[in-house]
Structures are given as structure tokens and as C-alpha cells.
Amino acid sequence: MLVFLNGKFAPEGRAVVSVFDRGFLYGDGLFETVRVFNGKPFRWSQHIERLQRGAESLKIKLPFSTHVLRGFADELVQKQQIRDCLLRLTLSRGVGVRGYSPKGAEQPTFVMSLHPAPHPAFSHPHPSDGRGAGGEGVFPKWKLITSSFRLPANDPLAQFKTSNKLPQILARTEADAAGADEALLLNTDGFVIEGASSNLFWIERDTICTPPLTSGVLPGVTRAVILEICKSLSVATRQANISPDELHRADGIFLSLSSWGVVEAVLLDGRVLKPSAVVNKICGAYQELVHAETM
């Protein structure tokens, strides 16, 4: 497998980073995961814009322009000849002096790598295959638990994918131990805000609800796509806080994430959740949108 590292392509075994890199030592960096369909990164501009904003916030200079980065990404996909995959972008502050001070770290490390997509059966659907909007196609369904770990409310760093993700890692460890597919996290105000690697949506009658960004959630790219889809389908949306007890009484729960797209939840903390035709409708519309933008 080839890896892009600081302007060069190299086999993964030779794509090495210093043990003194601040990304390794402190998690001093950012990352993005972009779904590639038909050889094309889906919603590249939104992902790279979030990476740019994060880099500006952390005062890390992107070593390449976004236009040049897109060219390198396309070249990596072409060299590997993988049409459907995950593209991981990682930006580190690089090597600096020992300690927390970023002084001397003036050469950032930038890596791009490709990874297998989690659900190749839905890698590049066509509206005529029976899984279009309103169809009865089979979509991913997950079991969820509520994690014991908490995220800070109103955390300004939550708007970026920083390389510090220990609460999410520990939450996912709890999910793995429980035989679940994903863990939901509460914030320090006691509201359920997101999954370890996903954004949360629930249904109240005919309204799609999701936590507000101020609660400490990541402004997910796929989350924004879902809100676009709801608008196009004339489905009402609302951003609101929700307690764990209220979430258990929802008329349906689903998650969004770049790797999987839309995932319906069927179990939460051992309780069976209500299925919803609205989720299937949104799943189908998402697949159609992906097809339209990546053909």
C-alpha cells in the first residue's frame, strides 16, 4: 500500500515519522476521514475546509495548498487503483523542542493513506437498484450503548477532528466489550450529544432532531449532508438537547458518519428501538446524492 508523506509517495513500510513528532508525543494535530466513491472523494471541499479551520485554530500551517492536496489525493487513489475506499488525512505540528511548547515545530507532517471501505455492498449504488429514496433496501443497523465517559459542553476544540480522542477511544472500548457497534457519549451538562465516531439523530413524530453544535458535538460533514437531504425532502428538522431517558423514548434513532453514511440504531442499552420508515427514506436519498455527485 502506498502512502503520501510530506510530498512523496512511498510504500507504507517506508513511510515513517519521527518518534519525536508532536502528533505521536502529544496528539498535537488534526485528521479527516473522507469517503471515496468511484475514485472521487465525496464532499472533499467540506472536509478540507474543516481541516483548514482546525489548522488555523491550532496555528499549524498546512504544508500544501488545498488545490495541490486534492491533486495528491487523486494521484494516490489512481496509483492504488482503488475506486471505493476511505481516505485518511493526518496533519501533525511536526518535530519541536521537548515539552508542551510548540516552539521550533516549523515543519508540519502531512500524511494521506487509503483504507478499505466498511461496507462495499453499498459502495456506489445506482437509483435503479431498488435502494433509492423511499425504497426498501437493506441498510446498516447498529447496536448502541451509552458510555460512562463524558465530553465537555461548549468545547471550542469539538468543532475540529483533533488527534486527541481518548474519551472516544475509551467509549468505543466499552462498546466493544458490550458487543455493541457504537457508544453514545453525554456532555458535562448531562445531554446525549454524539457517538464515539458519529453524529446523532433521533425522530420525534415527523421531525428529525440532532444536538446543537454548542452542546459540544463535531460539525460532521455527513451531518450537514443529512440536514440538506431533510430540507430537499421537506422533512422538518430541529436542533435540541436530549437526556438519555428522552432518547430511549424517541420514535427512531440513527447516526451519520463519513465512513458508513447513514446507520439506523436498532438497540440502545439493551432496549429494542422503534424502526422508522423515515430512516430508510433518508438512507435512500443519501445513496442517490452520493451517486449523483461521484459519477
NUPAPA-742223 format. One record per residue: x, y, z of N, C-alpha, C, O in turn; residue in one letter. Coordinates in pm, whole numbers, plus 50000, padded with zeros to 5 digits. Example, Ala and Ser with C-alpha at 12.3 -4.5 7.8 and 13.67 -1.06 7.14 Angstrom:
% NUPAPA-742223
513194943150780512304955050780513204967050780514244966850846a 512854977550708513674989450714512905000350787513415011450804s 
% end
This chain:
% NUPAPA-742223
500844988150000500005000050000500885012550000501815013750080m 500585021649909501325034249904500755044250003499555044350031l 501625052650055501245063350147501855076250096502985076450048v 501085087250108501615100450075502155106550203501425108050301f 503445110150203504065115950322504915127850281505935126450215l 504455139650323505225152050303505695154050159506845157550133n 504775151850065505075154949926505575143249844505815144849724g 505745131449905506255119949831505365107749855504725106549960k 505345098749757504635086249770505645075349804506715074449743f 505285067149903506205056549947505415044649995504285046250042a 505965032549985505305020850044505105023150193505935029550258p 504035017950248503715020950387504845017050483505035023450585e 505595006450450506685002350537507835012250543508625012050637g 507925020950442508995030950439508475045050467509245054650469r 507175046250488506595059450520506635061350671505665058650741a 507775066150719507995066850864508005081350914508345090650841v 507605082851040507555095951106508425095151230508505084751295v 509085106051264509975106551379509245103151509508075106551527s 509945096251598509375093251730509245106051813508595106051917v 509865116951768509755129751837508695138851773508585150551811f 507945133651678506865141351618505795144151724505425135151800d 505325156451729504385160351833503015153451818502255152451914r 502715148851697501495141251682501565128251759500575124051819g 502745121751759502965109551835503075112351984502515104952066f 503785122852020504055125652162502845131352235502595127752350l 502075140052168501015147352238499655147052168498685152652220y 499585140752053498335141751977498135155751925497005160451910g 499245162551896499215176551853498985177251702499925179051624d 497725175651664497435175651521495965173751493495125174551582g 495665171151367494285170051319494205158651219495215154051167l 492975154051194492795144051089491405145651027490515151851085f 491255139950910489965139150841489855125350777490855119650733e 488655120250772488395107650701487375110450593486245114450622t 487755108250469486915111550354486525098550283487385090250255v 485245096950256484795085150181485035087450032484655097749977r 485665077749969485925078449825484975068949754484955056949783v 484195074249661483285066349578483695068049433483935079149387f 483775056949360484065057649217485345065549189485465072149086n 486305064849282487575071849266487525086649301488515093749282g 486385091349353486235105649383485925107849531484995101749584k 486695116449600486405119549740485055126649753484835137149691p 484165121049832482835126849850482895138549949483375137050061f 482405149949904482375162449983483795166350031483995170150147r 484735165249941486115169149970486205183250024486895185650123w 485525192649962485675206749999485265209250144485895217350213s 484215202350192483795204250331484825198450427485115204350531q 485375186950392486395180950479487645189550486488175192050594h 488105194250370489345201850369489145215650433490075221250491i 487935220950422487655233950486487705232550637488215241450706e 487175221250691487255219150835488695217050879489095221850986r 489475209950798490895208150829491625221550830492455224050917l 491305230050734491915243350729491585251450854492465257450915q 490315251450891489915259151009490585253751134491005261351222r 490695240551143491365234651257492835238251261493385241251368g 493485238051146494895241651139495115256151181496065259351252a 494235264951135494335278951174494135280651324494815288551388e 493175273051380492915274051524494105269151606494445275051708s 494725258251560495885252751632497195259551592498255256651649l 497105268651494498285275751444499315266051385500515267051410k 498795256551307499645247451230499465251151083498345251951033i 500555253251015500475257250874500375244950785501225236050790k 499315244450702499215233750605500395234750508500635245450453l 501135223750486502325224750402502025225750252502935228550173p 500765223550213500385224450072499065231850061498265231750154f 498825238049947497535244449924496475233549909496795222049878s 495215237249930494145227449920494015222049777493655210549756t 494315230549679494275226149539495335215449513495065205449447h 496535217749564497625208049547497305195249622497575184249572v 496735196449741496375184649819495365176049745495475163749747l 494395182249680493405174549604494095166849491493755155449462r 495055173349427495795166549321496545154449373496565143949309g 497185155849490497895144649551496925133449590497225121649573f 495765137249643494755127249682494295119249561494215107049565a 493995126349452493565119549330494655110349277494385099349228d 495915115049287497025106949238497205094349322497495083549269e 497015095649454497145084049542496075073549509496365061649502l 494855078249488493765069049453494065062349319493855050249303v 494545070049225494855064649093495995054549099495925043949035q 497045057749175498175048649186497775035349249498265024749210k 496885035949346496465023849415495365016349339495115004549365q 494725023249246493635017449167492535011849257492025000849235q 492185019649359491085016149448489985026449428490175038249458i 488855022249378487785031549344486885034949462486315045849467r 486755025749556485885027749672486675024749798487085013349821d 486885035049881487755033449998487575045250092486735054050070c 488375045250197488455056550289489805063450270490835056850262l 489775076550262490985084550251491215091550384490405099750427l 492315088450447492645094450577493695105250557494745102750497r 493415117450606494355128650603494785131450746493955133050835l 496085132050769496605134650903497615145950898498555145750818t 497415155850982498305167450993498835168451134498065169251230l 500165168351148500815169951277501665182651276502105187251171s 501875188151395502725200051404504175196851369504945205851335r 504565184251377505915180251343506825179351464506355178251577g 508105179851442509095178451549509445192151605509665201651530v 509485193151737509855205651803510695202851926511235191851942g 510805212652013511565210752137510755202052232509545200752218v 511445196052330510735187752427509815196352512510155207552548r 508645190952545507685198252627506485202852547506405200552426g 505555209152615504305213052551504435224952457503635226552365y 505435233252479505595245052393505795240952248506615232152220s 505065247152155505235243752013506425250551946506595249551825p 507245257452024508405264351967509295254551890509565243451935k 509745259051775510665251051695510005241051603510655235551514g 508715238651622508005229251534507485236951413506335241351410a 508345238551314508015246951199507855239151069507615245050964e 507985225951076507815217550958506755206950987507075196051035q 505505209950958504425200550987504585187450909505205187050803p 504025177150963503975164050898502585162250838501585164450906t 502535158350711501235156250646501225142550579502125139250501f 500205134750611500095121050560498725118950499497725123750552v 498675111650387497415106750331497565091750306498565087150253m 496545084250347496575069750328495175064950291494175071450322s 495115053450224493855047450182493585034850263494495027450298l 492305032550290491905021150372490615015050316489845022050251h 490375002150341489164995950288487905002750341487845006750458p 486905004050256485615009450298484904998850381485064986950354a 484105002850481483484993050570482334985250512481984974550563p 481704990250404480524983450351480544983950198479824991950137h 481364975450137481484975849991480184973049918480044976949802p 479224966149983477964963149915477204975849879476394975849786a 477464986749952476774999349925477765009849875477525021849890f 478865005449816479935014649781479535024949676479935036649684s 478765020649578478385030349476477065026249413477045020949302h 475945028549484474645024149438474145032349320474635043349293p 473165027049253472515034149145471025035149179470465025749234h 470385046449149468975048049184468085036849132467015034449187p 468495029849026467665019348969467845005949037467234996148996s 468695005249142468974992149200468014988349312468214978149378d 466984996449333466004993149434466304998849571465574996349666g 467395006549582467725012249712467645027349708468305034149787r 466865032749618466735047149608465855052849716465385045549803g 465615066049711464805072849812463435066449818462775064449716a 463025063149940461715057249959461705042249935460675035949953g 462845036349895462895022149867462985013949993463035019250104g 463005000649976463044991650090464384984550099464454973050143e 465444991250056466754984950056467224981750197466704987150295g 468194972950207468764969250336469914978550367470854979850288v 469854985150483470874994750521471494990450653470904982450726f 472684995650686473354991650811472504994650934471825004950941p 472534985451030471784986951155472724983351270473364972851268k 472784992051369473764990451477473104989251614472004994051638w 473854982651703473514982051845474344992651917475544993751894k 473695000252004474375011252074474365009052225473485002352279l 475345014852290475335016052435475595030652471476045038452387i 475295034152594475645047452645476935046352724477025038452818t 477915054052686479225053352750479205060252886478385069052912s 480125056152972480285062753102481185075053093481285082753189s 481825076952978482725088352962481955100652913480945099352844f 482435112352950481735124752920482635134152840483865133852851r 481985142552758482685152752681482305166452734481175168452777l 483235176052733482915189352784481915196752696482045196852573p 480915202752758479955210952682480635223752637481515229052705a 480215228752522480725241352468482245241452450482885251752467n 482805230052417484255229152396484595234352257484135228452158d 485375245052245485695250452112486495240652025486435241551903p 487235231552087488005221952009487135210951949487585203551861l 485895209751996485005199351945484645201451799484195192151732a 484835213551748484455216351609485485211251508485275212351387q 486595205551559487625200151471487905185551508487605181151619f 488485178151413488915164551441490365164951488491285162751410k 490535167751616491895167951670492385153751692491585144351699t 493685152251704494265138951724494175134351868494665123551901s 493555142351955493295138352093491885132952103490935140652112n 491725119952101490395113752101490275102952208489585092952187k 490935104652322490905094352425489505091552479489175079852498l 488655101652505487295098152551486545089552451485845080152489p 486695092752322486025084952219486605070752211485865061052191q 487905069652226488545056452223488065047952339487755036152321i 488015053852458487575046352575486085042852565485665032152609l 485295051852508483875049052487483705037352391482885028452413a 484485037452283484405026452187484895013252249484405002552212r 485845014052342486285002152414485134996152494484974983952499t 484325004752554483144999952627482154993352532481564983052565e 481974999252414481064993452315481554979752272480764970352263a 482844978652244483414965752203483184955152311482804943852280d 483414958852437483254949452547481814944852562481544933652606a 480864953752525479444950652538478864943952413477684940652409a 479704942052311479214936152187478374945752106477544941452025g 478584958752127477834969152055478684974651940479894972651935a 478004981551849478694987151733479185001351755480105005851687d 478575008451851478935022451873478515026352014477595020452072e 479205036252069478875041552202478455056052190479085063952120a 477385059552260476935073452267477545080052390477635073952496l 477945092652374478545100052485477645111552528476995117852445l 477615114052657476945125652713477975136752730479175134352735l 477475149252737478375160152773478275162852922477505156252993n 479045172452970479085175353114477805181753165477635183453286t 476895185453074475575190453115474545179253125473395181553164d 474965166953092474075155553105473235152252984472315144052993g 473525158452869472775155652746473555146052656474785146452652f 472835137452584473465128552487473805136952364472935143852309v 475065136452320475435145752212475935139052084475695144251975i 476615127652094477135121551972477655107652001477755103452117e 477985100351893478645087551909480135089451913480645100351885g 480855078851947482305079651954482895083951819483905090951814a 482255079551710482745083351576481595087451485481695086051363s 480525092651543479345095651462478535106951521478655110151640s 477705113051437476735122851484475395116051509475055106251444n 474655121451604473405115351650472185122651593472135134951589l 471195114651550469885119751510468815111151576469005099251596f 467705117351608466555109651656465285115651597465295126851545w 464215108151605462965112051542461905114451649461675106051736i 461265125851641460115129151726458925131651634458805142251572e 458045121651627456925121851533457485123051390458105113651341r 457265134251324457735135751187458935145151177459275149751068d 459585148051289460695157551291462015150351320462105142151411t 463035153551240464375148351261465125157851354465225169851324i 465635152751464466305161151564467775157251576468145145751554c 468585166951610470005164651632470525174851733470015186051735t 471525171451815472035181051913472635193351846473195192251737p 472525205051910473135217251854474655216751868475175209951956p 475345224051783476805224151787477325229451921478405225451965l 476565238351984477015244052111477075233752223477685236252327t 476455222052203476495211852308477835204752313478115197252407s 478685207152212480005200952210480155190252105481085182152113g 479265189952005479355179651901480265184251788480455196151764v 480815174351719481585177151599480625181151486479635174251465l 480895192051415480055195551299480375186351182481085190151089p 479835174251189480165164051090479765167850949478745174350928g 480575163850854480265166350714479005158750673478145164350606v 478905146150712477705138450679476495143650755475375142950704t 476705148750875475605155050949475005166450867473785167650857r 475875174650808475395185750725474675180550601473695186450557a 475175169450545474515163450428473105158850464472175160850387v 472955152750582471635147950625470675159650639469515158650599i 471125170650694470255182350708469875187850571468755192550552l 470805187350475470485191250337469395182150279468445186850216e 469565169250301468605159550248467225161750308466225161350237i 467165164050437465875166550502465175178650441463965178550419c 465955188950413465385200850351464845197750213463765202350176k 465605189950135465165186549999463935177649999463135177949906s 463775169550105462625160550116461455166950191460425160650213l 461625179750231460615187050309460325179950441459185179750489s 461375174150501461265167950633461705178150737462795183950725v 460885180450837461175190450939462385186251021462565174351050a 463225195951060464385193251144464385202751263463805213551259t 465055198351368465165206751488466455203151560466805191451572r 467155213251608468355210951689467995213151835467505223851873q 468245202851917467815203552057468675194452142469295185052092a 468695197252271469365188352366468405177252407467195179052404n 468965165852445468115154552484468805146652595470025144452591i 468015142352692468535134252801468525119552761467845115952665s 469245111052832469235096752799467835090652806467475082652720p 467045094252908465695088752919464825093052802464045084952749d 464935105552761464145110352647464565103352518463725100452433e 465855100852503466335094252382465765080052371465455075452261l 465645073252484465095059752481463645059652433463155049452384h 462945070952447461525071552407461355077152265460225079452222r 462445079452194462355085252060461655075651964461585063551987a 461135081351856460445073451753461405067551651460975062851545d 462655067651682463695062351594464995069451619464995081251656g 466115062451601467455068251620468335063951504468305052251464i 469105073151451470095069451351471335078051366471315088451432f 472415073551305473705080151314474195083851175473765077851076l 475085093551168475725096951042477225097651064477695102651166s 477975092550966479435093250968479935090850827479315083850747l 481085096850797481565096550659481835082450609481595079550492s 482325073750696482695060350652481485051850615481525044650515s 480415052650692479225044350670478075051850607477175045550550w 478055064850615476915072450565475855073750672476025081050769g 474735066550654473625066750748473435052750806473385042850733v 473345052050939473205039251008472025040051104471975048951188v 471085030851092469935030651184470305022951310470975012551303e 469885028051426470105021151553468915012051582467765016351571a 469184999751620468104990151649468064986351796467064980851842v 469124989251869469204985652011469994996252084471045000452037l 469505000752200470225010452283470195005752427469135004852488l 471345002752480471474997752617470564985852642469954984652749d 470474977152544469674965052558468204966652526467464956852527g 467744978752499466344981152468466154981752317466894988552246r 465144974752269464844974852126464254988352089463364993452157v 464754994251980464295007351935463265005951824463224995951753l 462425015951812461395015951709462025017651571462865026351551k 461625009351475462085011651338461325023351278460205026351320p 461915029851181461265041451121461435041350970462545039850918s 460325043050900460395043950753461135056550710461695057050600a 461135066650796461825079150763463325076650748463965082550661v 463885067950831465315065050822465645058550688466635062250624v 464825048950646465055042750515464985053050403465755052450307n 464065062350416463915072850315465165081450307465635084750198k 465715085050423466925093250427468125085250377468965090650305i 468205072350414469285063850364469275063350212470315064850147c 468085061250155467975060550010468365073549943469035073549840g 467925084650002468265097749946469755100549954470335106849865a 470375095750061471825097550076472555089849966473475095149904y 472145077549941472795069549837472625075949700473545075849619q 471455081549674471225088249546472105100649532472635103449424e 472265108049642473095120049639474565116349613475245122949534l 475025106049679476405101349657476585097549510477585101349448v 475635090249456475725086149316475765098349223476555098749129h 474925108149251474845119949164476145128149167476535133949066a 476805128549284477985137149298479295130249264480325136849251e 479275116949250480555109949227480575101849098481535094449074t 479565103049015479585096248885480535103448789480685099348674m 
% end
